[in-house]
Structures are given as C-alpha cells and as structure tokens.
Amino acid sequence: MPKLIRYPKGQAVSVLDDEWQVLAIDAAEPVLEGKILIPFRLWLSHASNLAYQEKALAGHLGVWFESDADILAHREIILAGLKLWPLVAIDFPIFRDGRGFSTAALLRERFGWKGELRAIGDVLVDQLLQLAKVGFDGFVLRADQQLETALRQFDLFEHRLQNDWRAQRSQLTTLGTGV
C-alpha cells in the first residue's frame, strides 16, 4: 500500500498508509467500493447521482483536479461539493507543471476549503515545503522518492521569511540592531 505524508496545519508530520484509490481520468465508470478519488470532470457529470452524494457524505468519495482545471469557472459546483467531499486532491502530471500550486491557493483562500488537500502525481521531495506553504497537507510521493528524505524536508528551516497558508513570517532579529 502506498504511503501518505500528512502535515495538517498546526500539527506534526506523520506517515500513514494511503487508503484512497485514485480513479484515472480515462477510467470507465467506477465501482464505488472503498475510498475513492474521482476526477472532478466525472463529478461534474454525476454530482446529482444519489449514490455518489451518499458515498461522499460517508467520507469515502473525494475528487481530484487536473492541473489545467479552471476551478473559478465551476465555483458554485465546487462550493457545493466542498460540503460533501472529505478529501480534495490536485494532480501534478509532471513535476515542473506548477499550475496545481495556484489551484491549491484558490481552494484555500477564495473557496475556504478547510479539509485535507492532497498533492498526487509526479510529486517530488524538493517540492514539499512549497506545497505545504500554499495549503497542501497531504502528499503522495512519486514512487522513486525516498520517504526518509521527504520527512527531513519539514525540519530544514526554523524561520519563515514570508507569510503563507500555515503561518506568518518569523520576526527575525539581528545582533546589536534590534531589528
């Protein structure tokens, strides 16, 4: 079973088994068994389906967004879904595609999403701190990434130089200047 790094706001980092299966974008109609993340575009065509709504309310169905998803164009549908979904994920199809960072910031800041926001796909150790700053609190690493190295990333810096989703910047002082 794949591992999930969890880093909830205000809490310590932990590693768990990832119980969620991610339905591929081109997959056939899903069998709604176990915990499943479906593509948002599938939710668009099935949002009124009672079975989908019940599974989401039971905490077993969430959605994932493609990197090029225009979430502002679907604002009302997403706001309604955020009341149902226990988990939202954003796919990074390739590590150098940074559009998921913007989607995460929009979900946290404009849509007010308080639940788990997970990074999936081509997620590298080098991205974890930046992902955490914009609002991600769950990370499924690419298969070739080292879990131990990933966990050390969260302890690299003691001070924050910019405000972010997790905290305000640190008040740094320099010797003798009081600044």
Contact map, one row per residue, 1 for C-alpha under 8 A:
11100000000000001110000000000000000000000000000000000000000000000000000000000000000000000000000000000000000000000000000000000000000000000000000000000000000000000000000000000000000
11110000000000001100000000000000000000000000000000000000000000000000000000000000000000000000000000000000000000000000000000000000000000000001000000000000000000000000000000000000000
11111000000000111100000000000000000000000000000000000000000000000000000000000000000000000000000000000000000000000000000000000000000000000001100000000000000000000000000000000000000
01111100000000111100000000000000000000000000000000000000000000000000000000000000000000000000000000000000000000000000000000000000000000000111100000000000000000000000000000000000000
00111110000011110000000000000000000000000000000000000000000000000000000000000000000000000000000000000000000000000000000000000000000000000111000000000000000000000000000000000000000
00011111000011110000000000000000000000000000000000000000000000000000000000000000000000000000000000000000000000000000000000000000000000001110000000000000000000000000000000000000000
00001111101111000000000000000000000000000000000000000000000000000000000000000000000000000000000000000000000000000000000000000000000100001100000000000000000000000000000000000000000
00000111111110000000000000000000000000000000000000000000000000000000000000000000000000000000000000000000000000000001000000000000000000001100000000000000000000000000000000000000000
00000011111000000000000000000000000000000000000000000000000000000000000000000000000000000000000000000000000000000000000000000000000000001000000000000000000000000000010000000000000
00000001111100000000000000000000000000000000000000000000000000000000000000000000000000000000000000000000000000000000000000000000000000000000000000000000000000000000010000000000000
00000011111110000000000000000000000000000000000000000000000000000000000000000000000000000000000000000000000000000000000000000000000000000000000000000000000000000000000000000000000
00000011011111000000000000000000000000000000000000000000000000000000000000000000000000000000000000000000000000000000000000000000000000000000000000000000000000000000000000000000000
00001111001111100000000000000000000000000000000000000000000000000000000000000000000000000000000000000000000000000000000000000000000000000000000000000010010000000000000000000000000
00001110000111110000000000000000000000000000000000000000000000000000000000000000000000000000000000000000000000000000000000000000000000000000000000000000000000000000000000000000000
00111100000011111000000000000000000000000000000000000000000000000000000000000000000000000000000000000000000000000000000000000000000000000000000000000000000000000000000000000000000
00111100000001111100000000000000000000000000000000000000000000000000000000000000000000000000000000000000000000000000000000000000000000000000000000000000000000000000000000000000000
11110000000000111110000000000000000000000000000000000000000000000000000000000000000000000000000000000000000000000000000000000000000000000000000000000000000000000000000000000000000
11110000000000011111000000000000000000000000000000000000000000000000000000000000000000000000000000000000000000000000000000000000000000000000000000000000000000000000000000000000000
10000000000000001111100000000000001000000000000000000000000000000000000000000000000000000000000000000000000000000000000000000000000000000000000000000000000000000000000000000000000
00000000000000000111110000000000011110000000000000000000000000000000000000000000000000000000000000000000000000000000000000000000000000000000000000000000000000000000000000000000000
00000000000000000011111000000000011110000000000000000000000000000000000000000000000000000000000000000000000000000000000000000000000000000000000000000000000000000000000000000000000
00000000000000000001111100000000000111000000000000000000000000000000000000000000000000000000000000000000000000000000000000000000000000000000000000000000000000000000000000000000000
00000000000000000000111110100100000111100000000000000000000000000000000000000000000000000000000000000000000000000000000000000000000000000000000000000000000000000000000000000000000
00000000000000000000011111100000000001100000000000000000000000000000000000000000000000000000000000000000000000000000000000000000000000000000000000000000000000000000000000000000000
00000000000000000000001111100000000001100000000000000000000000000000000000000000000000000000000000000000000000000000000000000000000000000000000000000000000000000000000000000000000
00000000000000000000000111110000000000000000000000000000000000000000000000000000000000000000000000000000000000000000000000000000000000000000000000000000000000000000000000000000000
00000000000000000000001111111100000000000000000000000000000000000000000000000000000000000000000000000000000000000000000000000000000000000000000000000000000000000000000000000000000
00000000000000000000000001111100000000000000000000000000000000000000000000000000000000000000000000000000000000000000000000000000000000000000000000000000000000000000000000000000000
00000000000000000000000000111110000000000000000000000000000000000000000000000000000000000000000000000000000000000000000000000000000000000000000000000000000000000000000000000000000
00000000000000000000001000111111000000000000000000000000000000000000000000000000000000000000000000000000000000000000000000000000000000000000000000000000000000000000000000000000000
00000000000000000000000000001111100000000000000000000000000000000000000000000000000000000000000000000000000000000000000000000000000000000000000000000000000000000000000000000000000
00000000000000000000000000000111110100000000000000000010000000000000000000000000000000000000000000000000000000000000000000000000000000000000000000000000000000000000000000000000000
00000000000000000000000000000011111100000000000000000000000000000000000000000000000000000000000000000000000000000000000000000000000000000000000000000000000000000000000000000000000
00000000000000000001100000000001111100000000000000000000000100000000000000000000000000000000000000000000000000000000000000000000000000000000000000000000000000000000000000000000000
00000000000000000011100000000000111110000000000000000000001110000000000000000000000000000000000000000000000000000000000000000000000000000000000000000000000000000000000000000000000
00000000000000000001111000000001111111000000000000000000000111000000000000000000000000000000000000000000000000000000000000000000000000000000000000000000000000000000000000000000000
00000000000000000001111000000000001111100000000000000000000011110000000000000000000000111000000000000000000000000000000000000000000000000000000000000000000000000000000000000000000
00000000000000000000011110000000000111110110000000000000000011110000000000000000000000000000000000000000000000000000000000000000000000000000000000000000000000000000000000000000000
00000000000000000000001110000000000011111110000000000000000000111100000000000000000000000000000000000000000000000000000000000000000000000000000000000000000000000000000000000000000
00000000000000000000000000000000000001111111000000000000000000111100000000000000000000000000000000000000000000000000000000000000000000000000000000000000000000000000000000000000000
00000000000000000000000000000000000000111111100000000000000000000000000000000000000000000000000000000000000000000000000000000000000000000000000000000000000000000000000000000000000
00000000000000000000000000000000000001111111110000000000000000000000000000000000000000000000000000000000000000000000000000000000000000000000000000000000000000000000000000000000000
00000000000000000000000000000000000001111111111000000000000000100000000000000000000000000000000000000000000000000000000000000000000000000000000000000000000000000000000000000000000
00000000000000000000000000000000000000011111111000000000000000000000000000001000000000000000000000000000000000000000000000000000000000000000000000000000000000000000000000000000000
00000000000000000000000000000000000000001111111100000000000000000000000000000000000000000000000000000000000000000000000000000000000000000000000000000000000000000000000000000000000
00000000000000000000000000000000000000000111111110010000000000000000000000000000000000000000000000000000000000000000000000000000000000000000000000000000000000000000000000000000000
00000000000000000000000000000000000000000011111110011000000000000000000000000000000000000000000000000000000000000000000000000000000000000000000000000000000000000000000000000000000
00000000000000000000000000000000000000000000111111011000000000000000000000000000000000000000000000000000000000000000000000000000000000000000000000000000000000000000000000000000000
00000000000000000000000000000000000000000000011111111000000000000000000000000000000000000000000000000000000000000000000000000000000000000000000000000000000000000000000000000000000
00000000000000000000000000000000000000000000000111111100000000000000000000000000000000000000000000000000000000000000000000000000000000000000000000000000000000000000000000000000000
00000000000000000000000000000000000000000000000011111110000000000000000000000000000000000000000000000000000000000000000000000000000000000000000000000000000000000000000000000000000
00000000000000000000000000000000000000000000011111111111000010000000000000000000000000000000000000000000000000000000000000000000000000000000000000000000000000000000000000000000000
00000000000000000000000000000000000000000000001111111111100000000000000000000000000100000000000000000000000000000000000000000000000000000000000000000000000000000000000000000000000
00000000000000000000000000000000000000000000000001111111110000000000000000000000000000000000000000000000000000000000000000000000000000000000000000000000000000000000000000000000000
00000000000000000000000000000001000000000000000000111111111110000000000000000000000000000000000000000000000000000000000000000000000000000000000000000000000000000000000000000000000
00000000000000000000000000000000000000000000000000011111111111000000000000000000000111000000000000000000000000000000000000000000000000000000000000000000000000000000000000000000000
00000000000000000000000000000000000000000000000000001111111110000000000000000000000111000000000000000000000000000000000000000000000000000000000000000000000000000000000000000000000
00000000000000000000000000000000000000000000000000000111111110000000000000000000000000000000000000000000000000000000000000000000000000000000000000000000000000000000000000000000000
00000000000000000000000000000000001000000000000000000011111111000000000000000000000011000000000000000000000000000000000000000000000000000000000000000000000000000000000000000000000
00000000000000000000000000000000011100000000000000000011111111000000000000000000000001000000000000000000000000000000000000000000000000000000000000000000000000000000000000000000000
00000000000000000000000000000000001111000000000000010011111111100000000000000000000011100000000000000000000000000000000000000000000000000000000000000000000000000000000000000000000
00000000000000000000000000000000000111000000000000000001001111110000000000000000000011111000000000000000000000000000000000000000000000000000000000000000000000000000000000000000000
00000000000000000000000000000000000011110010000000000000000011111000000000000000000010111000000000000000000000000000000000000000000000000000000000000000000000000000000000000000000
00000000000000000000000000000000000011110000000000000000000001111100000000000000000000011110000000000000000000000000000000000000000000000000000000000000000000000000000000000000000
00000000000000000000000000000000000000110000000000000000000000111110100000000000000000011110000000000000000000000000000000000000000000000000000000000000000000000000000000000000000
00000000000000000000000000000000000000110000000000000000000000011111100000000000000000000111000000010000000000000000000000000000000000000000000000000000000000000000000000000000000
00000000000000000000000000000000000000000000000000000000000000001111100000000000000000000111100011110010000000000000000000000000000000000000000000000000000000000000000000000000000
00000000000000000000000000000000000000000000000000000000000000000111110000000000000000000000000000110000000000000000000000000000000000000000000000000000000000000000000000000000000
00000000000000000000000000000000000000000000000000000000000000001111111000000000000000000000000000000000000000000000000000000000000000000000000000000000000000000000000000000000000
00000000000000000000000000000000000000000000000000000000000000000001111111000000000000000000000000000000000000000000000000000000000000000000000000000000000000000000000000000000000
00000000000000000000000000000000000000000000000000000000000000000000111111100100000000000000000000000010000000000000000000000000000000000000000000000000000000000000000000000000000
00000000000000000000000000000000000000000000000000000000000000000000011111100000000000000000000000000000000000000000000000000000000000000000000000000000000000000000000000000000000
00000000000000000000000000000000000000000000000000000000000000000000011111100000000000000000000000000000000000000000000000000000000000000000000000000000000000000000000000000000000
00000000000000000000000000000000000000000000000000000000000000000000011111111100000000000000000000000000000000000000000000000000000000000000000000000000000000000000000000000000000
00000000000000000000000000000000000000000000000000000000000000000000001111111110000000000000000000000000000000000000000000000000000000000000000000000000000000000000000000000000000
00000000000000000000000000000000000000000000000000000000000000000000000001111111000000000000000000000000000000000000000000000000000000000000000000000000000000000000000000000000000
00000000000000000000000000000000000000000001000000000000000000000000000001111111100000000000000000000000000000000000000000000000000000000000000000000000000000000000000000000000000
00000000000000000000000000000000000000000000000000000000000000000000001001111111110000000000000000000000000000000000000000000000000000000000000000000000000000000000000000000000000
00000000000000000000000000000000000000000000000000000000000000000000000000111111111000000000000000000000000000100000000000000000000000000000000000000000000000000000000000000000000
00000000000000000000000000000000000000000000000000000000000000000000000000011111111100000000000000000000000000000000000000000000000000000000000000000000000000000000000000000000000
00000000000000000000000000000000000000000000000000000000000000000000000000001111111110000000000000000000000000000000000000000000000000000000000000000000000000000000000000000000000
00000000000000000000000000000000000000000000000000000000000000000000000000000111111111000000000000000000000000001000000000000000000000000000000000000000000000000000000000000000000
00000000000000000000000000000000000000000000000000000000000000000000000000000011111110000000000000000000000000000000000000000000000000000000000000000000000000000000000000000000000
00000000000000000000000000000000000000000000000000001001100000000000000000000001111111000000000000000000000000000000000000000000000000000000000000000000000000000000000000000000000
00000000000000000000000000000000000000000000000000000001101011100000000000000000111111110000000000000000000000000000000000000000000000000000000000000000000000000000000000000000000
00000000000000000000000000000000000000000000000000000001101111000000000000000000010111110000000000000000000000000011000000000000000000000000000000000000000000000000000000000000000
00000000000000000000000000000000000010000000000000000000000011100000000000000000000011111000000000000000000000000011110000000000000000000000000000000000000000000000000000000000000
00000000000000000000000000000000000010000000000000000000000001111000000000000000000011111100000000000000000000000011110000000000000000000000000000000000000000000000000000000000000
00000000000000000000000000000000000010000000000000000000000001111000000000000000000000111110000000000000000000000000111100000000000000000000000000000000000000000000000000000000000
00000000000000000000000000000000000000000000000000000000000000011110000000000000000000011111000000010011000000000000111100000000000000000000000000000000000000000000000000000000000
00000000000000000000000000000000000000000000000000000000000000011110000000000000000000001111100000010000000000000000001111000000000000000000000000000000000000000000000000000000000
00000000000000000000000000000000000000000000000000000000000000000110000000000000000000000111111011010000000000000000001111100000000000000000000000000000000000000000000000000000000
00000000000000000000000000000000000000000000000000000000000000000010000000000000000000000011111010000000000000000000000011000000000000000000000000000000000000000000000000000000000
00000000000000000000000000000000000000000000000000000000000000000000000000000000000000000001111110000000000000000000000011100000000000000000000000000000000000000000000000000000000
00000000000000000000000000000000000000000000000000000000000000000000000000000000000000000001111111000000000000000000000001110000000000000000000000000000000000000000000000000000000
00000000000000000000000000000000000000000000000000000000000000000000000000000000000000000000011111000000000000000000000000000000000000000000000000000000000000000000000000000000000
00000000000000000000000000000000000000000000000000000000000000000010000000000000000000000001111111110000000000000000000000000000000000000000000000000000000000000000000000000000000
00000000000000000000000000000000000000000000000000000000000000000010000000000000000000000001001111111100000000000000000000000000000000000000000000000000000000000000000000000000000
00000000000000000000000000000000000000000000000000000000000000000011000000000000000000000000000011111110000000000000000000000000000000000000000000000000000000000000000000000000000
00000000000000000000000000000000000000000000000000000000000000000111000000000000000000000111000011111111000000000000000000000000000000000000000000000000000000000000000000000000000
00000000000000000000000000000000000000000000000000000000000000000000000000000000000000000000000001111111100000000000000000000000001001000000000000000000000000000000000000000000000
00000000000000000000000000000000000000000000000000000000000000000000000000000000000000000000000001111111110000000000000000000000000001000000000000000000000000000000000000000000000
00000000000000000000000000000000000000000000000000000000000000000010001000000000000000000100000000111111111000000000000000000000000000000000000000000000000000000000000000000000000
00000000000000000000000000000000000000000000000000000000000000000000000000000000000000000100000000011111111100000000100000000000000001110000000000000000000000000000000000000000000
00000000000000000000000000000000000000000000000000000000000000000000000000000000000000000000000000001111111111000000000000000000000001100000000000000000000000000000000000000000000
00000000000000000000000000000000000000000000000000000000000000000000000000000000000000000000000000000111111111100000000000000000000000000000000000000000000000000000000000000000000
00000000000000000000000000000000000000000000000000000000000000000000000000000000000000000000000000000011111111111000000000000000000000000000000000000000000000000000000000000000000
00000000000000000000000000000000000000000000000000000000000000000000000000000000000000000000000000000001111111111100000000000000000000100000000000000000000000000000000000000000000
00000000000000000000000000000000000000000000000000000000000000000000000000000000000000000000000000000000111111111000000000000000000000000000000000000000000000000000000000000000000
00000000000000000000000000000000000000000000000000000000000000000000000000000000000000000000000000000000111111110000000000000000000000000000000000000000000000000000000000000000000
00000000000000000000000000000000000000000000000000000000000000000000000000000010000000000000000000000000011111111000000000000000000000000000000000000000000000000000000000000000000
00000000000000000000000000000000000000000000000000000000000000000000000000000000000000000000000000000000001111111100000000000000000000000000000000000000000000000000000000000000000
00000000000000000000000000000000000000000000000000000000000000000000000000000000010000000000000000000000001110111110000000000000000000000000000000000000000000000000000000000000000
00000000000000000000000000000000000000000000000000000000000000000000000000000000000000000000000000000000000100011111000000000000000000000000000000000000000000000000000000000000000
00000000000000000000000000000000000000000000000000000000000000000000000000000000000001110000000000000000000000001111100000000000000000000000000000000000000000000000000000000000000
00000001000000000000000000000000000000000000000000000000000000000000000000000000000001110000000000000000000000000111110000000000000000011100000000000000000000000000000000000000000
00000000000000000000000000000000000000000000000000000000000000000000000000000000000000111100000000000001000000000011111000000000000000111100000000000000000000000000000000000000000
00000000000000000000000000000000000000000000000000000000000000000000000000000000000000111100000000000000000000000001111100000000000000011111000000000000000000000000000000000000000
00000000000000000000000000000000000000000000000000000000000000000000000000000000000000001111000000000000000000000000111110100000001000010111000000000000000000000000000000000000000
00000000000000000000000000000000000000000000000000000000000000000000000000000000000000001111000000000000000000000000011111100000000000000011100000000000000000000000000000000000000
00000000000000000000000000000000000000000000000000000000000000000000000000000000000000000011110000000000000000000000001111100000000000000001110000000000000000000000000000000000000
00000000000000000000000000000000000000000000000000000000000000000000000000000000000000000011111000000000000000000000000111110000000000000000110000000000000000000000000000000000000
00000000000000000000000000000000000000000000000000000000000000000000000000000000000000000001011000000000000000000000001111111011000000000011110000000000000000000000000000000000000
00000000000000000000000000000000000000000000000000000000000000000000000000000000000000000000001000000000000000000000000001111111000000000000110010000000000000000000000000000000000
00000000000000000000000000000000000000000000000000000000000000000000000000000000000000000000000000000000000000000000000000111111000000000000100011001100100000000000000000000000000
00000000000000000000000000000000000000000000000000000000000000000000000000000000000000000000000000000000000000000000000000011111100000000000000000000100100000000000000000000000000
00000000000000000000000000000000000000000000000000000000000000000000000000000000000000000000000000000000000000000000000000111111111000000000000000000000000000000000000000000000000
00000000000000000000000000000000000000000000000000000000000000000000000000000000000000000000000000000000000000000000000000111111111100000010000000000100110000000000000000000000000
00000000000000000000000000000000000000000000000000000000000000000000000000000000000000000000000000000000000000000000000000000111111110000000000000000000110000000000000000000000000
00000000000000000000000000000000000000000000000000000000000000000000000000000000000000000000000000000000000000000000000000000011111111000000000000000000000000000000000000000000000
00000000000000000000000000000000000000000000000000000000000000000000000000000000000000000000000000001000000000000000001000000011111111110000000000000000000000000000000000000000000
00000010000000000000000000000000000000000000000000000000000000000000000000000000000000000000000000000000000000000000000000000001111111111000000000000000000000000000110000000000000
00000000000000000000000000000000000000000000000000000000000000000000000000000000000000000000000000000000000000000000000000000000111111110000000000000000000000000001110000000000000
00000000000000000000000000000000000000000000000000000000000000000000000000000000000000000000000000001101100000000000000000000000011111110000000000000000000000000001110000000000000
00000000000000000000000000000000000000000000000000000000000000000000000000000000000000000000000000000001100100000000100000000000001111111000000000000000000000000000110000000000000
00000000000000000000000000000000000000000000000000000000000000000000000000000000000000000000000000000001000000000001111000000000001111111110000000000000000000000000000000000000000
00000111100000000000000000000000000000000000000000000000000000000000000000000000000000000000000000000000000000000001110000000000000100111110000000000000000000000000000000000000000
00011111000000000000000000000000000000000000000000000000000000000000000000000000000000000000000000000000000000000001111000000000000000011111000000000000000000000000000000000000000
00011100000000000000000000000000000000000000000000000000000000000000000000000000000000000000000000000000000000000000011100100001000000011111100000000000000000000000000000000000000
01111000000000000000000000000000000000000000000000000000000000000000000000000000000000000000000000000000000000000000011110100000000000000111110000000000000000000000000000000000000
00110000000000000000000000000000000000000000000000000000000000000000000000000000000000000000000000000000000000000000000111111000000000000011111110100000000000000000000000000000000
00000000000000000000000000000000000000000000000000000000000000000000000000000000000000000000000000000000000000000000000011110000000000000001111110000000000000000000000000000000000
00000000000000000000000000000000000000000000000000000000000000000000000000000000000000000000000000000000000000000000000000000000000000000000111110000000000000000000000000000000000
00000000000000000000000000000000000000000000000000000000000000000000000000000000000000000000000000000000000000000000000000000000000000000000111111000000000000000000000000000000000
00000000000000000000000000000000000000000000000000000000000000000000000000000000000000000000000000000000000000000000000000011000000000000000111111100100000000000000000000000000000
00000000000000000000000000000000000000000000000000000000000000000000000000000000000000000000000000000000000000000000000000001000000000000000000111111100000000000000000000000000000
00000000000000000000000000000000000000000000000000000000000000000000000000000000000000000000000000000000000000000000000000000000000000000000100011111110000000000000000000000000000
00000000000000000000000000000000000000000000000000000000000000000000000000000000000000000000000000000000000000000000000000000000000000000000000001111111000000000000000000000000000
00000000000000000000000000000000000000000000000000000000000000000000000000000000000000000000000000000000000000000000000000001000000000000000000001111111100000000000000000000000000
00000000000000000000000000000000000000000000000000000000000000000000000000000000000000000000000000000000000000000000000000001101000000000000000011111111110000000000000000000000000
00000000000010000000000000000000000000000000000000000000000000000000000000000000000000000000000000000000000000000000000000000000000000000000000000111111111000000000000000000000000
00000000000000000000000000000000000000000000000000000000000000000000000000000000000000000000000000000000000000000000000000000000000000000000000000011111111100000000000000000000000
00000000000000000000000000000000000000000000000000000000000000000000000000000000000000000000000000000000000000000000000000001101100000000000000000001111111100000000000000000000000
00000000000010000000000000000000000000000000000000000000000000000000000000000000000000000000000000000000000000000000000000000001100000000000000000000111111110000000000000000000000
00000000000000000000000000000000000000000000000000000000000000000000000000000000000000000000000000000000000000000000000000000000000000000000000000000011111111000000000000000000000
00000000000000000000000000000000000000000000000000000000000000000000000000000000000000000000000000000000000000000000000000000000000000000000000000000001111111000000000000000000000
00000000000000000000000000000000000000000000000000000000000000000000000000000000000000000000000000000000000000000000000000000000000000000000000000000000011111110000000000000000000
00000000000000000000000000000000000000000000000000000000000000000000000000000000000000000000000000000000000000000000000000000000000000000000000000000000001111110000000000000000000
00000000000000000000000000000000000000000000000000000000000000000000000000000000000000000000000000000000000000000000000000000000000000000000000000000000000011111000000011010000000
00000000000000000000000000000000000000000000000000000000000000000000000000000000000000000000000000000000000000000000000000000000000000000000000000000000000011111110000111000000000
00000000000000000000000000000000000000000000000000000000000000000000000000000000000000000000000000000000000000000000000000000000000000000000000000000000000000111110000011000000000
00000000000000000000000000000000000000000000000000000000000000000000000000000000000000000000000000000000000000000000000000000000000000000000000000000000000000011111000111000000000
00000000000000000000000000000000000000000000000000000000000000000000000000000000000000000000000000000000000000000000000000000000000000000000000000000000000000011111111110000000000
00000000000000000000000000000000000000000000000000000000000000000000000000000000000000000000000000000000000000000000000000000000000011000000000000000000000000000111111110000000000
00000000000000000000000000000000000000000000000000000000000000000000000000000000000000000000000000000000000000000000000000000000000111100000000000000000000000000011111000000000000
00000000110000000000000000000000000000000000000000000000000000000000000000000000000000000000000000000000000000000000000000000000000111100000000000000000000000000011111100000000000
00000000000000000000000000000000000000000000000000000000000000000000000000000000000000000000000000000000000000000000000000000000000000000000000000000000000000000011111110000000000
00000000000000000000000000000000000000000000000000000000000000000000000000000000000000000000000000000000000000000000000000000000000000000000000000000000000000010111011111000000000
00000000000000000000000000000000000000000000000000000000000000000000000000000000000000000000000000000000000000000000000000000000000000000000000000000000000000111111001111100000000
00000000000000000000000000000000000000000000000000000000000000000000000000000000000000000000000000000000000000000000000000000000000000000000000000000000000000111100000111110000000
00000000000000000000000000000000000000000000000000000000000000000000000000000000000000000000000000000000000000000000000000000000000000000000000000000000000000000000000011111000000
00000000000000000000000000000000000000000000000000000000000000000000000000000000000000000000000000000000000000000000000000000000000000000000000000000000000000100000000001111100001
00000000000000000000000000000000000000000000000000000000000000000000000000000000000000000000000000000000000000000000000000000000000000000000000000000000000000000000000000111110111
00000000000000000000000000000000000000000000000000000000000000000000000000000000000000000000000000000000000000000000000000000000000000000000000000000000000000000000000000011111111
00000000000000000000000000000000000000000000000000000000000000000000000000000000000000000000000000000000000000000000000000000000000000000000000000000000000000000000000000001111110
00000000000000000000000000000000000000000000000000000000000000000000000000000000000000000000000000000000000000000000000000000000000000000000000000000000000000000000000000000111110
00000000000000000000000000000000000000000000000000000000000000000000000000000000000000000000000000000000000000000000000000000000000000000000000000000000000000000000000000001111111
00000000000000000000000000000000000000000000000000000000000000000000000000000000000000000000000000000000000000000000000000000000000000000000000000000000000000000000000000001111111
00000000000000000000000000000000000000000000000000000000000000000000000000000000000000000000000000000000000000000000000000000000000000000000000000000000000000000000000000011100111
